[in-house]
Amino acid sequence: MKEFNLERTNIVKIKLGEQPIKLVKTAYQDLKIRDGYLVDEDGCRIGTKGDMYHKFIMDKILQEGCLDHTPRPHYIDFYEEATYIKEKNMIIEKNGNEVLLDQTAIVEEKEEGIEVKSLAHTLSVNDGIECTYDLSKGESPMITLRPIAIKTMVAEILWIYQKQSNDLVEFDEMLGMNTWDKDHKINNWWKQWPARDKNGIILTNEKGHPIIGSCYGGTTFPRNMIYDEVIEPIRKNRDGRRNITCLWQIDDFQKPHGLKPCAFLTIWNVRHEWDGTDYLDMTMVQRSSDFCTAGCINQAQYVALQKMVAKELQIKAGKFTWKPVNVQIYDRHLDQAITMLNRKPIDCEAIITLNEYKNKFTEFTKDDVKIDNYPDHIVKEKNKQLKFQLGV
């Protein structure tokens, strides 16, 4: 067994004027890895390659990660029909429970209850992580440690690179859950990060739809990024080494924008193997990864993108490499991380596949990407979904 050193984390939290963390468990099983996969006590392979990397990274963060002192986002908690005792910096919930608040918490009393904004700290590492999957051999970053929202992750990557949109209503439309005309609400996970003007007012486009401004789709559209910077250059010269897309554009950030890109850089190369087969390899660089919530999602959606580009170019998808820099677990996700480290993955191949009847990048929809050999019903039953509060 391994132990997460909660005490040293709480010493820093208390020095920062915040309440210590309480965890259900701090111990988890040692990892056993052989030939790039997890193995059980009998030495038999279990889970996917994504499961192996997922546990390896969570273990590394828990053992080596450092706590940030100046967290950027915050958590929002709402206590319905609660009372705020300012002198004690305490919330009395409607059931009588007492909740001590951090000294740094921002409290707003509303008609329906009390809203509390608390700093969102992370444990993070800045080195030693790189994940590579050979797509031609059926490897993938899909995990079985918890269910993954496959349709949403594919729709997002198409929203950014195919539709090249920064319109939040268009993202809802791609997900088949648009309610804008009815109630003016956004349903996708980007609803927390619309672009705002200097007065904090949400920006809208000519359709009156909220947008994320000059980032992601706002960056890809002016550049026609996938076609002009990847597909057409490779079509002209398979040996080019300048097939790069970059969402990190400083000039764009001088304009109103929402969340700055996390996964921001792709590098594409064709490999002429000795057996005469060409493979399209791709590396994705990520400046920051909220690992428990999106680590698998970011990797899997870029694998889907790589496969779609390869299909248009009529080149086999080769190796996908993920190079994250700062990889973090939020302190409110520590229970969930330890839970996943103690879970037994489901043994399967979990291959990301595309609709065989479509060949152009512009033709694919979220429904054209499937996960073959993935027992989602068993995953949902044995490794149930976990709740992850977002740092907003």
C-alpha positions as CSV (number, residue, x, y, z in Angstrom):
1,M,0.0,0.0,0.0
2,K,1.0,3.6,-0.6
3,E,0.0,6.6,1.5
4,F,-0.8,10.1,0.5
5,N,0.9,12.6,2.8
6,L,-2.2,14.7,3.7
7,E,-0.5,16.3,6.7
8,R,2.1,18.2,4.7
9,T,-0.6,19.5,2.4
10,N,-2.7,20.7,5.4
11,I,0.2,22.4,7.0
12,V,0.4,24.7,4.0
13,K,-3.4,25.1,3.8
14,I,-3.5,26.3,7.4
15,K,-0.6,28.7,6.9
16,L,-2.6,30.2,4.0
17,G,-5.5,30.8,6.3
18,E,-7.6,27.9,5.0
19,Q,-9.4,25.0,6.5
20,P,-7.5,21.6,6.4
21,I,-8.6,18.9,3.9
22,K,-10.5,15.9,5.3
23,L,-10.3,12.7,3.2
24,V,-12.2,9.4,3.4
25,K,-9.0,7.5,2.7
26,T,-5.3,8.4,2.2
27,A,-4.1,4.9,1.3
28,Y,-4.1,3.2,-2.1
29,Q,-2.8,0.1,-3.8
30,D,0.8,0.0,-5.2
31,L,0.9,0.0,-9.0
32,K,2.1,-3.1,-10.8
33,I,3.1,-2.4,-14.4
34,R,4.5,-4.7,-17.0
35,D,5.0,-4.1,-20.8
36,G,3.1,-0.8,-20.6
37,Y,0.0,-2.2,-18.9
38,L,-1.3,-2.7,-15.4
39,V,-1.2,-6.2,-14.0
40,D,-3.0,-7.8,-11.1
41,E,-1.6,-9.8,-8.2
42,D,-1.3,-12.9,-10.5
43,G,0.6,-10.9,-13.1
44,C,-2.3,-10.9,-15.6
45,R,-2.9,-7.7,-17.6
46,I,-5.9,-5.6,-16.6
47,G,-7.3,-2.4,-18.2
48,T,-6.2,-0.3,-21.1
49,K,-3.0,1.5,-21.7
50,G,-4.9,4.7,-20.8
51,D,-5.7,3.1,-17.4
52,M,-2.0,2.5,-16.8
53,Y,-1.0,6.0,-17.6
54,H,-3.9,7.4,-15.6
55,K,-2.9,5.6,-12.4
56,F,0.8,6.3,-13.0
57,I,0.1,10.1,-13.3
58,M,-2.2,10.3,-10.3
59,D,0.3,8.4,-8.2
60,K,3.1,10.7,-9.3
61,I,1.1,13.8,-8.4
62,L,0.0,12.4,-5.0
63,Q,3.6,11.4,-4.1
64,E,5.6,14.3,-5.6
65,G,3.1,17.1,-6.3
66,C,3.4,20.5,-4.7
67,L,0.6,22.8,-3.5
68,D,0.1,26.1,-5.4
69,H,0.1,29.2,-3.1
70,T,-1.7,31.5,-5.5
71,P,-4.6,29.6,-7.0
72,R,-6.3,31.2,-10.1
73,P,-9.9,29.9,-10.1
74,H,-12.3,29.3,-7.2
75,Y,-14.9,26.9,-6.2
76,I,-18.5,28.0,-5.8
77,D,-20.6,26.4,-3.1
78,F,-24.3,27.3,-2.5
79,Y,-26.0,26.6,0.8
80,E,-29.8,26.7,0.3
81,E,-31.8,28.3,3.1
82,A,-28.6,28.6,5.2
83,T,-27.5,31.3,7.7
84,Y,-24.1,33.1,7.7
85,I,-22.6,33.9,11.1
86,K,-20.1,36.5,10.1
87,E,-18.4,36.8,13.5
88,K,-17.5,33.1,13.4
89,N,-17.0,32.9,9.6
90,M,-19.4,30.0,9.7
91,I,-22.4,28.7,7.7
92,I,-25.3,27.1,9.5
93,E,-27.0,24.8,7.0
94,K,-30.8,24.3,7.0
95,N,-30.3,20.9,8.7
96,G,-28.2,22.5,11.5
97,N,-24.8,21.4,10.3
98,E,-22.0,23.9,10.9
99,V,-19.5,24.7,8.1
100,L,-16.3,26.6,9.0
101,L,-15.2,28.8,6.1
102,D,-11.7,29.7,5.0
103,Q,-10.4,33.2,5.9
104,T,-10.0,33.8,2.2
105,A,-13.6,32.8,1.3
106,I,-15.9,35.4,-0.3
107,V,-19.4,35.2,1.0
108,E,-22.5,36.6,-0.7
109,E,-25.9,36.4,1.0
110,K,-28.7,35.8,-1.5
111,E,-32.4,35.5,-1.2
112,E,-32.3,31.7,-1.7
113,G,-29.3,31.0,0.5
114,I,-25.6,31.7,0.9
115,E,-23.0,31.6,-2.0
116,V,-19.4,31.0,-1.0
117,K,-16.4,31.3,-3.3
118,S,-13.4,29.4,-2.0
119,L,-9.9,29.3,-3.5
120,A,-9.2,26.3,-5.8
121,H,-5.8,24.9,-4.9
122,T,-4.0,22.1,-6.8
123,L,-1.3,19.6,-6.3
124,S,0.8,19.6,-9.4
125,V,4.0,18.3,-11.1
126,N,5.9,20.0,-13.9
127,D,8.0,17.1,-15.2
128,G,8.4,13.5,-16.0
129,I,5.1,12.8,-17.8
130,E,4.7,11.7,-21.4
131,C,2.2,9.2,-22.8
132,T,2.5,7.5,-26.2
133,Y,-0.1,5.2,-27.8
134,D,0.5,3.3,-31.0
135,L,-2.9,3.7,-32.7
136,S,-1.9,1.3,-35.5
137,K,-1.8,-1.5,-32.8
138,G,-5.1,-0.6,-31.2
139,E,-3.8,1.3,-28.2
140,S,-5.8,4.3,-26.9
141,P,-6.0,6.6,-23.9
142,M,-9.6,5.5,-23.0
143,I,-9.9,4.5,-19.4
144,T,-12.2,2.2,-17.5
145,L,-11.6,3.7,-14.0
146,R,-14.8,5.8,-14.6
147,P,-17.2,6.5,-17.4
148,I,-16.1,9.1,-20.0
149,A,-18.4,11.4,-22.0
150,I,-17.4,10.3,-25.5
151,K,-19.9,12.2,-27.6
152,T,-19.2,15.5,-25.8
153,M,-15.5,15.2,-26.1
154,V,-15.7,14.5,-29.9
155,A,-18.2,17.3,-30.4
156,E,-15.9,19.8,-28.7
157,I,-12.9,18.9,-30.9
158,L,-15.1,19.3,-34.0
159,W,-16.5,22.6,-32.7
160,I,-12.9,23.9,-32.4
161,Y,-11.2,22.6,-35.5
162,Q,-13.9,21.6,-38.0
163,K,-16.7,24.1,-37.3
164,Q,-14.0,26.6,-36.1
165,S,-16.6,28.2,-33.9
166,N,-16.5,30.2,-30.7
167,D,-20.3,30.3,-30.4
168,L,-21.6,28.5,-27.3
169,V,-25.1,27.9,-28.8
170,E,-23.5,26.2,-31.8
171,F,-21.7,23.8,-29.4
172,D,-25.1,23.0,-27.9
173,E,-26.5,22.4,-31.4
174,M,-23.7,19.9,-32.1
175,L,-24.6,18.1,-28.9
176,G,-28.3,18.0,-29.8
177,M,-29.3,19.9,-26.6
178,N,-29.9,23.5,-27.8
179,T,-32.4,25.3,-25.6
180,W,-31.3,28.9,-26.4
181,D,-34.4,30.0,-28.2
182,K,-36.5,28.7,-25.4
183,D,-34.8,29.8,-22.2
184,H,-31.5,31.5,-23.2
185,K,-29.5,28.9,-21.3
186,I,-26.2,27.2,-22.4
187,N,-26.0,23.5,-21.5
188,N,-22.4,22.5,-22.4
189,W,-19.4,22.5,-20.1
190,W,-18.2,25.8,-21.6
191,K,-21.0,27.8,-20.0
192,Q,-18.7,28.8,-17.2
193,W,-16.2,30.6,-19.5
194,P,-17.9,33.0,-22.0
195,A,-15.9,36.1,-23.0
196,R,-16.8,39.3,-21.1
197,D,-16.1,42.9,-21.7
198,K,-14.3,45.2,-19.2
199,N,-17.6,45.7,-17.3
200,G,-18.1,41.9,-16.9
201,I,-20.9,41.7,-19.5
202,I,-21.0,38.5,-21.6
203,L,-20.1,39.1,-25.2
204,T,-22.4,38.0,-28.0
205,N,-22.1,37.7,-31.8
206,E,-24.3,38.9,-34.6
207,K,-26.8,36.1,-33.8
208,G,-27.1,37.3,-30.2
209,H,-25.3,34.1,-29.0
210,P,-22.8,34.1,-26.2
211,I,-19.2,33.5,-27.4
212,I,-15.8,32.5,-25.9
213,G,-14.2,35.3,-27.9
214,S,-10.7,35.2,-29.4
215,C,-9.6,31.8,-28.3
216,Y,-10.1,28.2,-29.6
217,G,-12.5,28.5,-32.5
218,G,-11.9,32.2,-32.5
219,T,-8.3,31.4,-33.2
220,T,-8.7,28.5,-35.7
221,F,-11.3,30.2,-37.9
222,P,-9.1,33.1,-39.3
223,R,-6.4,30.6,-40.0
224,N,-8.5,27.7,-41.4
225,M,-6.1,25.8,-39.2
226,I,-6.4,22.1,-39.9
227,Y,-6.6,22.4,-43.6
228,D,-4.1,25.3,-44.2
229,E,-1.5,24.2,-41.5
230,V,-1.8,20.4,-41.6
231,I,-3.8,18.7,-44.3
232,E,-2.7,20.7,-47.4
233,P,1.0,21.0,-46.4
234,I,1.2,17.2,-45.8
235,R,-0.7,16.5,-49.0
236,K,2.0,18.5,-50.9
237,N,5.0,17.2,-48.9
238,R,4.8,14.1,-46.7
239,D,8.3,14.8,-45.4
240,G,7.7,18.3,-44.1
241,R,8.6,19.0,-40.5
242,R,6.6,22.2,-40.2
243,N,3.1,20.9,-39.8
244,I,2.2,22.7,-36.6
245,T,-1.0,24.2,-35.2
246,C,-0.9,26.6,-32.2
247,L,-3.9,27.9,-30.3
248,W,-1.6,30.1,-28.1
249,Q,-1.7,33.3,-30.0
250,I,-0.8,36.4,-27.9
251,D,-2.4,38.8,-30.4
252,D,-5.7,37.0,-29.9
253,F,-5.5,37.4,-26.2
254,Q,-5.3,41.2,-26.5
255,K,-9.0,40.9,-27.5
256,P,-11.8,39.8,-25.2
257,H,-11.6,36.0,-24.7
258,G,-12.6,33.3,-22.3
259,L,-10.5,30.5,-21.0
260,K,-7.0,30.5,-22.5
261,P,-6.2,27.2,-24.3
262,C,-4.9,24.3,-22.2
263,A,-4.2,21.8,-25.0
264,F,-2.7,24.3,-27.4
265,L,0.0,22.8,-29.7
266,T,0.0,19.9,-32.2
267,I,2.9,18.7,-34.3
268,W,2.3,16.3,-37.2
269,N,4.8,14.1,-39.0
270,V,4.6,11.3,-41.5
271,R,6.8,8.2,-40.8
272,H,7.8,5.9,-43.6
273,E,8.1,2.5,-41.9
274,W,10.5,-0.1,-43.3
275,D,7.6,-2.3,-44.3
276,G,6.6,0.3,-46.9
277,T,3.7,1.7,-44.9
278,D,3.3,5.4,-44.1
279,Y,2.0,6.5,-40.7
280,L,0.7,9.9,-39.6
281,D,2.2,10.5,-36.1
282,M,1.0,13.4,-33.9
283,T,2.2,15.0,-30.7
284,M,-0.1,17.2,-28.6
285,V,1.5,19.6,-26.1
286,Q,-0.6,20.8,-23.2
287,R,0.4,23.6,-20.8
288,S,-2.0,22.6,-18.0
289,S,-4.1,19.5,-17.3
290,D,-6.9,19.3,-14.8
291,F,-6.1,15.6,-14.8
292,C,-8.9,13.9,-12.9
293,T,-11.6,15.8,-14.9
294,A,-10.1,16.1,-18.4
295,G,-6.9,14.1,-18.7
296,C,-8.5,11.2,-20.5
297,I,-10.8,13.5,-22.5
298,N,-8.1,15.8,-23.9
299,Q,-6.1,12.8,-25.0
300,A,-8.9,10.8,-26.5
301,Q,-10.4,13.8,-28.4
302,Y,-7.0,14.5,-30.0
303,V,-6.6,10.9,-31.0
304,A,-10.0,11.2,-32.8
305,L,-8.8,14.4,-34.5
306,Q,-5.6,12.6,-35.6
307,K,-7.6,9.7,-37.0
308,M,-9.9,12.0,-39.0
309,V,-7.0,13.9,-40.5
310,A,-5.2,10.6,-41.3
311,K,-8.3,9.3,-43.1
312,E,-8.6,12.4,-45.3
313,L,-4.9,12.1,-46.2
314,Q,-5.3,8.4,-46.8
315,I,-2.4,7.7,-44.4
316,K,-2.7,5.2,-41.5
317,A,-2.9,6.8,-38.0
318,G,0.4,6.0,-36.2
319,K,1.6,7.1,-32.8
320,F,-0.1,9.7,-30.6
321,T,2.1,11.3,-27.9
322,W,0.7,13.6,-25.2
323,K,3.2,16.0,-23.6
324,P,1.6,17.8,-20.7
325,V,3.6,20.3,-18.7
326,N,1.8,21.3,-15.5
327,V,-0.4,18.4,-14.5
328,Q,-2.6,18.9,-11.5
329,I,-5.2,17.4,-9.2
330,Y,-7.5,19.9,-7.4
331,D,-7.5,19.5,-3.6
332,R,-11.3,18.8,-3.8
333,H,-10.6,15.9,-6.2
334,L,-8.2,14.1,-3.9
335,D,-10.9,11.7,-2.6
336,Q,-11.8,10.8,-6.2
337,A,-8.2,10.3,-7.2
338,I,-7.6,7.9,-4.4
339,T,-10.9,6.1,-5.2
340,M,-9.7,5.6,-8.8
341,L,-6.3,4.4,-7.7
342,N,-8.0,1.7,-5.6
343,R,-10.3,0.6,-8.4
344,K,-9.7,-2.4,-10.6
345,P,-9.8,-1.5,-14.3
346,I,-11.9,-3.5,-16.7
347,D,-9.7,-5.4,-19.2
348,C,-10.5,-4.4,-22.8
349,E,-8.9,-3.1,-25.9
350,A,-11.0,0.1,-26.2
351,I,-10.1,1.1,-29.8
352,I,-11.2,4.5,-31.1
353,T,-12.7,4.0,-34.6
354,L,-14.3,6.2,-37.3
355,N,-17.2,5.7,-39.7
356,E,-15.7,3.7,-42.5
357,Y,-17.9,5.4,-45.1
358,K,-16.6,8.9,-44.5
359,N,-13.2,10.2,-45.6
360,K,-13.2,14.0,-45.4
361,F,-12.6,15.9,-42.2
362,T,-15.5,18.2,-42.9
363,E,-17.9,15.2,-43.1
364,F,-17.4,13.8,-39.6
365,T,-19.9,14.3,-36.7
366,K,-19.8,13.3,-33.1
367,D,-21.7,10.1,-34.0
368,D,-19.0,9.0,-36.5
369,V,-16.5,8.2,-33.7
370,K,-17.0,5.0,-31.8
371,I,-15.1,3.2,-29.0
372,D,-14.9,-0.5,-30.1
373,N,-14.4,-3.3,-27.6
374,Y,-15.3,-0.9,-24.7
375,P,-17.8,-2.4,-22.2
376,D,-19.3,0.9,-21.1
377,H,-22.2,-0.9,-19.3
378,I,-19.7,-2.8,-17.1
379,V,-17.7,0.3,-16.5
380,K,-20.8,2.2,-15.4
381,E,-21.8,-0.7,-13.1
382,K,-18.4,-1.5,-11.5
383,N,-16.6,1.9,-11.7
384,K,-19.4,4.3,-11.3
385,Q,-19.1,8.0,-12.3
386,L,-17.5,10.4,-9.8
387,K,-18.4,14.0,-9.3
388,F,-15.7,16.6,-9.9
389,Q,-16.3,20.2,-8.8
390,L,-14.9,22.6,-11.4
391,G,-12.6,25.4,-10.5
392,V,-14.3,28.3,-12.2
